């Protein structure tokens, strides 16, 4: 597992406190991280490192785990003890200049590719980051025969990175991670649904191919997965819901029913009963495309 720690910490800080919040607070954090207000904001945006490591371990034994960051930074320094306690190898990266990039993406990619050749028994690679700079790394690992899993913060992860992985999981959806309270901007948007709807309508009118919402995209992907499943078998044959979910994850590695607001994949299927017919018999859950 390879963690671009600065990336995930800053992304989660922005997720909790609002867009570009870290950029606005960066100087205050550097000047006095022990300030009561600063400490409280940092505490609210604390990353649950254990949740990430435990998720990675669900794919098998962790052979190596590396975290790349400037560990002299007060934002990252608070994590050192718990990272060391979980046998994470800390790689120190000093920025070339104040507020400059620390080069984690290049160092991480070089180390990962080297490990692919040095450790041929590695079967899975977990990349914890959200930057599109990691797309070539994910693609190369797949070409070298590894199964690539991505973990990133929802809303801050490049879609191209999620698509480049075999499987992608939002940090927000990991077991044990508490979702942050809505920011003021999000609350304001919910308080003005008519204005928001108008803005989306204007954007859709201005575009020849309007972007689908997450829910609409999930529905479209489900229908396509069901059609593919039926094409490979008898048209009326029931499909195992687990196989359908696997196909969806192949098509869209960032798919997560929990991120869409459903407790289980069965709940997700039930919400799409206009296109999916679900049959639950004992422990077996079968699904097929509903005839129109």
N, C-alpha and C positions, 0 to 999 in steps of 0.2 A: 504494500500500500504506500502511495506517495501523496503527501499532503502539502499543497501550497498554502501554508498556514496563514500568511498575511491576507491572501485572497479570501479565504473562507471567513476569517475574523472580520474583515472590513465589510464583506458582503452581508454577514449576519447583523452587524452593527447598523448598516443602512436599512436592513429589513425590519429591525426592531424600532428604530428611531426615525425612519423616513429617508427618502432618497437623498443621497449625497451628504448624509448627516456626519459621516466620519470625516469627510473633507472639511466640513465647517468646524468640527470639534478637534481636529488634529493638533492644532497649535496649543489649545488649552490642555489637552491630554499630555503633550510633551512638556509643557511648562510645569504643571502640577497634577500628576495623576492621583494624588491623595486628596485633592479637593473634594469636599463632600458631594457636590453635585456631579462632578466628573466621575467619581468612584461609583456613584449610584447608577449612572448611565452605563458605565462599563459592566457593572454587575448584572444589569438587566439584559445585556447583550452577550453574556458569557456563553461560549460554545461548550456543549457537552461532548468532550472528546471521547469519553467511554462509549457513547451511543454510536459514534462513527466506527470505532475499532470493533465493537461487538457486531455491528452490521457486516463489516468486512470479514470477520471470522466465520460468519454463516456460510461462506463459500468454501471454507476449508481452513487448514492450519496456516496461520500467518508466518511466512518465512522471514520476511523483513518488513519493517515499517519505518518510513523516514518522513520527517516533517521539516520543511524548508522555511526559514524566516530569519529576521533580524531579532535574535533572542535578547538583545540589549534593550529593545523597545519595551517600555512598561506595559503596553497592551499585550505583548506576547509573553513577557517574563512571568506573569502570574500563572501561566500554564505549564511551566517547566517541570514542576514537581510531579504533577499528575501524568505528564507525558513520559517522564523517566520511570514512574511507577508502572506504566504499561509497556515498558521496554521499547519505547519509541526512540529511534536514532535521531538526534537533533542536529541539523545541518545549519551552521551559522552563515548568514549572508549579510554582509554590510552593504548598504546602499552607497553608490559612488559619490553621491551628493545629497544634500538635504532634500527630502521628499522625492528623490529619484527612485526608479524601479530597482529592486534588489537583484534582478536577474534570476529569480527563482525558476521561471519557466524554462530557461535554457539549461540551467544546472540540473533540474529535475529530469528533463527529457534526456539529457546525456547519460545520467545515472541509470535511468530506466532502461534505455536501449542496451547499455553495457550489461545490466543485470540479465536481460533476456538471453544474451549469448553466454554469460558466465554461469547462469543457473538454468540449464535446459529443462529442469523438472518443474519450473514455475508454470502453472496452468492458468491462473487468473491475475489480472492487474487491476487494482482499484486506484483511480485518480480522483483525489478530492480537490476540486478546483471548479472555476466557472468561466475561465478565460478561453476564448476561441483559439488562442495560441497553442492550446494542447490538442487541437484537432489532428495535426500531423502525427503526434505521438500516439494517439489512440489508433489511428489508421495503421501505423507501423507495427504496433503491438499485435493488432489483429492479423496482419499479414505474416507475422512471425508465429501465428498459431495460438495466441493467447486470447482468453475471454476477457473483455474489457468492461469494467463497471465504473461508472462515473457517479460522483456525489457532489452536489452543489446546492446553493441556496436558491429557492424558487424566486423567480423574478430577476435574478442577477446572473444567471447562467446562460451562456450563449447557446442558442438552439442548435447551432452547427456542432457544438461539442456533444450535446446530448444525442444527436443523430449519429455521430461517429462512434459512439459506444455500443456494445452489445446490449447493455442494460444501464439505465440511469435512474437514480433515486434522489429525490429532493431531500435535503437535510431536514427540512420541516416535517417530513413524513416518517422519519426514522423512529422506531419504538423508543419511548421515553423522552422524546424531545417535545417540549411544550411550545405550542405556537404562540407567537407574540400577539399582544393586543393590537387592534387596528390603530394605525397612526392617525394624527389629526387630519391629514390630507385624505386618507381613506374614509374616515368618518364623514368628512365634508362631501365627498363624492357620493356616499350613500344617502346623505341628506338631500341631495339634488339629483334624483334619478332622471327627471325630465331633461335637465340640462345635459347630463351625461349621454342620454339616449340620442339627443339631437346631435351632439358632437360625433357620435359613432355613425349616425345616419349621413352626416355631411361627409365624413371620411369615406364611407362606403360609396356614396354618389360620385366622389372625386376619383375613385379607383375603378379600373376595369375588372379587377379581381379582388374584391374586399376580403380582408383577413377574417377567418372564422374564429369564433370564440373557442375557449378550451373545451366547453361542453359540446359545441357543434362538431369540433374536430374529433372528439372522442366518439361521438355517434357515428360519424363518417368512417372512422377507423374500424369500429366494431362491425359495421355492416360489411366492409371490405374483407375483414378477417373471416366472417361467417361465410361469405361467398367463396373465398379461397378454400376454406375447409370443405365445403360441399363439392367444389370442383374436383377435389382429390378423392372424394368418396361418392356414395350414392347421394343424389340431390336431396332426398328426404331423410337421410340418415341423421340421427342425433349426434352431436359432437360433445366431447367432454369439455366442460367449461375451463378446466385447467389448460387444455390444449389451445383453446381460443385465446385465453389470456397470454399464453406463450407467444402465439402468432402476433398478437397486438404489440407485445413488447419488442418483437423483432422489427415490426414496422415503425414503431415509435418508442424507442428506449426510455423516453421521459414519461411514458404513461404511468399514472398512479391513481387508482380509484379513490384513495384516501385524500389525495390533493384535490380531487374533484368534489369531495364532500361525502363520500360513501364509506361505510364501515367495512364493507367486504365487496368482492367482485360480484357476488350474487346480487347484492343490493344495486350495484351499478347496472347489471343486466335487467333487473326488475324495473328500473327507471326507464329503460328503453324497450318496454314491452310492445311498442308499436312495430319494432323490427326484429326483436329477439323473443323467442318462445322458450321459457325455462321450465324444466321438469326436475323436481327434486325427489329422489327415491332413496331413503336411508342416507348413507354418506355420499351417494353419487349424485352429482349435479350435471345434467345434460342440457344442451342448448341447441337451437337451430334457428335458421332465418324464418321469420314468420311470413307466411304466404299472404300476398296482398289480395 
